Amino acid sequence: MLAPGRLIRFLRLGSRGEYQASARYHAWTNQAIIAITEQIDGAIEDRRAGRDPDLSNMPPARFTMEGKVVVDGWPNFQIDGYGTWLWSLGKHFGVV
């Protein structure tokens, strides 16, 4: 999941010397995002073309442990998740 609370917990792992656990989380997140690259590119393309975002096709923020998108009827779009993850990733590289 790319929820801010979870990201902050993994960031704290790195700040406490748990670099490998933090690195595994960021590697997992990277793979989950790579799997939805086409969806992300589509959202960016729509915005650049001046089209309103299709909220039903926005990049998701909930993934299984295997990195698959969670589809269960619960809202899956959280705009803050990706920004928080990028911030966390930057902090991780600053710590490691």
Secondary structure, 3 states (H helix, E strand, C coil): CCCHHHHHHHHHHHHCCCHHHHHHHHHHHHHHHHHCHHHHHHHHHHHHCCCCCCHHHCCCCCECCCCCECCCCCCCCCHHHHHHHHHHHHHHHHHC
